[in-house]
Amino acid sequence: MIVTIIAFTVVLGVLIFFHELGHFVMAKWVGIRVERFSLGFGPKIIGYTYGDTEYRLSALPLGGYVKMSGENPDEPLKGQPWEFGSRSVWERTRVVICGPGMNLVLAVVFLGLPFFMGRQVPAYLQTKPVIGWIDANSPAEKAGLQIGDLILSINEKELPDWQSVETLVATRPRTEMAIMVDREGERVLLHAKTEEITSIGMGRLGIDRYIPAKIGGLNPGFPAEKAGLQVGDQIVAIEDQPVQHWYELASMIHERPEIPVTFTIDRGGKVFKTEITPVAFESENRPSFASRFMNWVKGLFGYSSAVDSEKADQTATEETQKFGLIGISQYQETVIKKYGVWGSIKAGFNESLRLLKITFEFLYKLIAGKASPKSLGGPIMIAHVAGEAAKTGMAELIYFMGFLSLQLGILNLLPIPVLDGGHLLFFCIEFIHGKPPSIKAREIAQQIGLVFLLLLMVYVVYNDIIRYLFR
């Protein structure tokens, strides 16, 4: 909890602070007087005045704000050149746009920095997308996809590796797909429609790579650790029934809560048997939203996926049932990749473009009703995901900050009154008509925008509460 609170405060505080710093720097640049620059909100803790500006540290360290002279529409102007309202439309536009602009620049930096620091990349993400698992009754099974098929393209888009396949499928729920595969040297075209994981608004086909039934981690106090199993052990059979895939292993364990089970273990070539009784859990058969979201984000970024149970439930069932766990996680082979300064900048820029495309595709589908609004999250989700990222490592926390900075920049550019995009919309109207909209019109528009944002905030907080308190 402490890590989550600290991570949330740092992440949100840094991003909002740099947003306001963008406004501040450009205002100073064009000659507008900045009366106050505050790090944090609420009552002042300490502060000092330098020139025309009071710099202060306030009680709530979640960002900051800039107060410019003459920026409020109802504030009487003195006709002075240092007043915001007295400057040209172009100068005011530059000041306003530099807030979200700073977030977009920061996104490139934060998304590129982990490439320079060194990334722990799951080896499979860069391998050819050969299907190693198909869920029963999934779109993939119904379409006729088979284990061993090599995915060549989806909707005529070539997909060279698993990362490109996972990203495309996850961002296209309820989408018809023409899937070209190589099946034993022969090209086969199959058609499937992705399902939507309604709780997070993401798409799935029901396919995965081959994952060996090899132990990558042990949960303290669970039956596997107590039985003496070790990281690196290969589970080759359960009750003398051969196990080929991790998901087979997970299914067999889930089906045997509180039932003694004989495991056949291969430890470095030495094969032995041991009896373990899975503990019974009665809850939703799926990991937390924070873990699912982080796993998806990690997949987009190319990071190792953390598994908080034997199998991340790909069907995201909402049913409550009793299932068995022994406290193991799958083995994940990773490689460390480092980039130079220029390579990191280029990689950060490319990642920003890729995530921009994904974000706008999602916004379009959300407006068109093709994506679920349940996937929207608020401050509780941000806190949970920031905490998960912080626990994983500094590089991933920085990457998540880059991802969030990109979203913050895009959000603020939307033409909604109260946001920076709303001010830019007013400036466009002023430029076209030669005069700004009336104060009354702006007040009404801002009230509508404020109500919309408040309703949106209530909705996303409701989503968060349902995810975390009633999961």
HELIX and SHEET records of a PDB file:
HELIX    1   1 ILE A    2  VAL A   30  1                                  29    
HELIX    2   2 PHE A   84  SER A   86  5                                   3    
HELIX    3   3 VAL A   89  MET A  117  1                                  29    
HELIX    4   4 ALA A  123  GLN A  126  5                                   4    
HELIX    5   5 PRO A  139  ALA A  143  1                                   5    
HELIX    6   6 TRP A  162  ALA A  170  1                                   9    
HELIX    7   7 PRO A  223  LYS A  226  1                                   4    
HELIX    8   8 TRP A  246  HIS A  254  1                                   9    
HELIX    9   9 PHE A  289  PHE A  301  1                                  13    
HELIX   10  10 VAL A  341  ILE A  367  1                                  27    
HELIX   11  11 PRO A  373  SER A  375  5                                   3    
HELIX   12  12 PRO A  379  THR A  392  1                                  14    
HELIX   13  13 MET A  394  LEU A  413  1                                  20    
HELIX   14  14 ASP A  420  HIS A  433  1                                  14    
HELIX   15  15 ILE A  439  LEU A  469  1                                  31    
SHEET    1   A 2 VAL A  34  TYR A  50  0                                        
SHEET    2   A 2 THR A  53  MET A  68 -1                                        
SHEET    1   B 2 ARG A 119  PRO A 122  0                                        
SHEET    2   B 2 THR A 334  LYS A 337 -1                                        
SHEET    1   C 2 TRP A 133  ILE A 134  0                                        
SHEET    2   C 2 ILE A 207  ASP A 208 -1                                        
SHEET    1   D 4 LYS A 157  GLU A 158  0                                        
SHEET    2   D 4 LEU A 150  ILE A 154 -1                                        
SHEET    3   D 4 GLU A 176  ARG A 183 -1                                        
SHEET    4   D 4 GLU A 186  LYS A 193 -1                                        
SHEET    1   E 2 GLU A 195  ILE A 197  0                                        
SHEET    2   E 2 MET A 202  ARG A 204 -1                                        
SHEET    1   F 2 ILE A 215  LEU A 218  0                                        
SHEET    2   F 2 ILE A 328  GLN A 330 -1                                        
SHEET    1   G 4 GLN A 241  PRO A 242  0                                        
SHEET    2   G 4 GLN A 234  ILE A 238 -1                                        
SHEET    3   G 4 VAL A 261  ARG A 267 -1                                        
SHEET    4   G 4 LYS A 270  ILE A 276 -1                                        
SHEET    1   H 2 VAL A 279  GLU A 284  0                                        
SHEET    2   H 2 THR A 320  LEU A 325 -1                                        
END                                                                             
